[in-house]
Amino acid sequence: MKKLITIALLILAANVNVFAQNKTKVYWEVISNDSKTIDYTIGVYPGSYAYFQPDGIDPYATLTMRVINKGSETLKWNEHSRVFILLKNGTLMCNYLTAATDGDKVCSYSVFKDETHEQTLCYGEKFDVADIDKMWIYDAPHDQIFSLVYDELDSK
């Protein structure tokens, strides 16, 4: 009987663990206008955080950002757009312009209707994602700032 109870508890614990892993932490916002010519969703994923110390260049941290364009207008993202992070200690930082001309670190790109673009955001200092207090996006093509909302969404 003790074996049966132990097995049942292990199965229950495994199921709880599986359900807990099906949540994705994200800072996100839907940005649109009434006519839906502009209608895109931006998400920045703190679980994607990585820190690199390569030889020959300064160390840097990265986060992944995804842009989903549902609007009829092509979204033209440019090198002036930024993602700002405010840490709980008051430090404010933003991603920097990379020298990349292709790949996911390129800072200027177009996202066509019904397409998704993934960008790697680069930051010049190491930080702990648990210390993020707030996050904003500066949408340079539309000259607007949007606050990103923190949420835990179900993974698919």
C-alpha positions as a Python dict, from the first residue, in 0.01 Angstrom:
ca = {
    (1, 'M'): (0, 0, 0),
    (2, 'K'): (286, 241, 83),
    (3, 'K'): (437, 170, -261),
    (4, 'L'): (107, 254, -431),
    (5, 'I'): (74, 582, -240),
    (6, 'T'): (437, 670, -315),
    (7, 'I'): (389, 600, -687),
    (8, 'A'): (66, 803, -691),
    (9, 'L'): (243, 1098, -524),
    (10, 'L'): (533, 1078, -771),
    (11, 'I'): (291, 1078, -1065),
    (12, 'L'): (103, 1374, -917),
    (13, 'A'): (428, 1565, -860),
    (14, 'A'): (540, 1493, -1217),
    (15, 'N'): (210, 1620, -1356),
    (16, 'V'): (229, 1940, -1149),
    (17, 'N'): (585, 1992, -1273),
    (18, 'V'): (478, 1943, -1637),
    (19, 'F'): (195, 2195, -1599),
    (20, 'A'): (430, 2444, -1433),
    (21, 'Q'): (667, 2419, -1728),
    (22, 'N'): (390, 2507, -1973),
    (23, 'K'): (400, 2875, -1878),
    (24, 'T'): (609, 3122, -2076),
    (25, 'K'): (712, 3447, -1908),
    (26, 'V'): (685, 3743, -2142),
    (27, 'Y'): (673, 4123, -2147),
    (28, 'W'): (431, 4207, -2427),
    (29, 'E'): (193, 4454, -2586),
    (30, 'V'): (-48, 4468, -2880),
    (31, 'I'): (-7, 4788, -3079),
    (32, 'S'): (-278, 4879, -3328),
    (33, 'N'): (-488, 5155, -3476),
    (34, 'D'): (-864, 5161, -3542),
    (35, 'S'): (-828, 5071, -3911),
    (36, 'K'): (-591, 4780, -3826),
    (37, 'T'): (-336, 4896, -4083),
    (38, 'I'): (-106, 4888, -3780),
    (39, 'D'): (-170, 4577, -3572),
    (40, 'Y'): (126, 4396, -3424),
    (41, 'T'): (220, 4215, -3107),
    (42, 'I'): (562, 4248, -2948),
    (43, 'G'): (692, 4007, -2686),
    (44, 'V'): (1024, 4007, -2501),
    (45, 'Y'): (1107, 3678, -2331),
    (46, 'P'): (1311, 3695, -2008),
    (47, 'G'): (1359, 3317, -2017),
    (48, 'S'): (1575, 3364, -2327),
    (49, 'Y'): (1835, 3565, -2130),
    (50, 'A'): (2198, 3478, -2204),
    (51, 'Y'): (2529, 3642, -2114),
    (52, 'F'): (2838, 3617, -2334),
    (53, 'Q'): (3204, 3703, -2277),
    (54, 'P'): (3364, 3644, -2619),
    (55, 'D'): (3731, 3707, -2685),
    (56, 'G'): (3809, 4036, -2854),
    (57, 'I'): (3480, 4218, -2787),
    (58, 'D'): (3301, 4349, -2481),
    (59, 'P'): (3074, 4110, -2288),
    (60, 'Y'): (2703, 4143, -2356),
    (61, 'A'): (2362, 4010, -2249),
    (62, 'T'): (2081, 3909, -2484),
    (63, 'L'): (1704, 3868, -2479),
    (64, 'T'): (1475, 3744, -2755),
    (65, 'M'): (1201, 3967, -2895),
    (66, 'R'): (926, 3844, -3129),
    (67, 'V'): (712, 4069, -3347),
    (68, 'I'): (393, 3933, -3502),
    (69, 'N'): (237, 4156, -3768),
    (70, 'K'): (-137, 4114, -3825),
    (71, 'G'): (-182, 4461, -3976),
    (72, 'S'): (-229, 4533, -4345),
    (73, 'E'): (74, 4767, -4336),
    (74, 'T'): (426, 4624, -4349),
    (75, 'L'): (601, 4701, -4021),
    (76, 'K'): (936, 4865, -4086),
    (77, 'W'): (1149, 4831, -3774),
    (78, 'N'): (1461, 5043, -3771),
    (79, 'E'): (1785, 5085, -3582),
    (80, 'H'): (1641, 5369, -3373),
    (81, 'S'): (1382, 5141, -3209),
    (82, 'R'): (1479, 5032, -2859),
    (83, 'V'): (1367, 4813, -2571),
    (84, 'F'): (1426, 4985, -2236),
    (85, 'I'): (1459, 4790, -1913),
    (86, 'L'): (1428, 4943, -1566),
    (87, 'L'): (1582, 4728, -1295),
    (88, 'K'): (1454, 4731, -938),
    (89, 'N'): (1772, 4913, -826),
    (90, 'G'): (1687, 5208, -1057),
    (91, 'T'): (1928, 5118, -1340),
    (92, 'L'): (1781, 5203, -1680),
    (93, 'M'): (1929, 5041, -1989),
    (94, 'C'): (1836, 4988, -2350),
    (95, 'N'): (1944, 4751, -2622),
    (96, 'Y'): (2221, 4877, -2845),
    (97, 'L'): (2263, 4898, -3221),
    (98, 'T'): (2462, 4601, -3345),
    (99, 'A'): (2689, 4586, -3648),
    (100, 'A'): (2503, 4279, -3779),
    (101, 'T'): (2392, 4293, -4142),
    (102, 'D'): (2202, 3965, -4137),
    (103, 'G'): (2066, 3715, -3887),
    (104, 'D'): (1866, 3770, -3572),
    (105, 'K'): (2082, 4056, -3436),
    (106, 'V'): (2001, 4291, -3726),
    (107, 'C'): (1829, 4605, -3595),
    (108, 'S'): (1652, 4718, -3915),
    (109, 'Y'): (1401, 4489, -4086),
    (110, 'S'): (1051, 4460, -4229),
    (111, 'V'): (776, 4236, -4098),
    (112, 'F'): (512, 4169, -4361),
    (113, 'K'): (143, 4094, -4296),
    (114, 'D'): (90, 3763, -4112),
    (115, 'E'): (464, 3715, -4054),
    (116, 'T'): (664, 3680, -3734),
    (117, 'H'): (1014, 3816, -3687),
    (118, 'E'): (1252, 3714, -3409),
    (119, 'Q'): (1526, 3954, -3300),
    (120, 'T'): (1805, 3911, -3047),
    (121, 'L'): (1832, 4224, -2835),
    (122, 'C'): (2182, 4302, -2706),
    (123, 'Y'): (2261, 4485, -2382),
    (124, 'G'): (2600, 4610, -2268),
    (125, 'E'): (2579, 4486, -1913),
    (126, 'K'): (2499, 4173, -1719),
    (127, 'F'): (2174, 4168, -1522),
    (128, 'D'): (1940, 3924, -1354),
    (129, 'V'): (1597, 3895, -1516),
    (130, 'A'): (1442, 3858, -1169),
    (131, 'D'): (1555, 4219, -1111),
    (132, 'I'): (1351, 4360, -1402),
    (133, 'D'): (1095, 4609, -1271),
    (134, 'K'): (950, 4749, -1596),
    (135, 'M'): (1006, 4734, -1968),
    (136, 'W'): (918, 4976, -2249),
    (137, 'I'): (953, 4974, -2623),
    (138, 'Y'): (1032, 5279, -2832),
    (139, 'D'): (872, 5225, -3172),
    (140, 'A'): (1085, 5463, -3381),
    (141, 'P'): (894, 5428, -3711),
    (142, 'H'): (577, 5551, -3535),
    (143, 'D'): (763, 5768, -3277),
    (144, 'Q'): (579, 5621, -2979),
    (145, 'I'): (668, 5459, -2646),
    (146, 'F'): (470, 5162, -2515),
    (147, 'S'): (485, 4999, -2174),
    (148, 'L'): (518, 4622, -2197),
    (149, 'V'): (300, 4417, -1961),
    (150, 'Y'): (452, 4122, -1774),
    (151, 'D'): (255, 3801, -1799),
    (152, 'E'): (288, 3425, -1787),
    (153, 'L'): (119, 3277, -2091),
    (154, 'D'): (37, 2916, -2167),
    (155, 'S'): (295, 2760, -2397),
    (156, 'K'): (174, 2579, -2704),
}
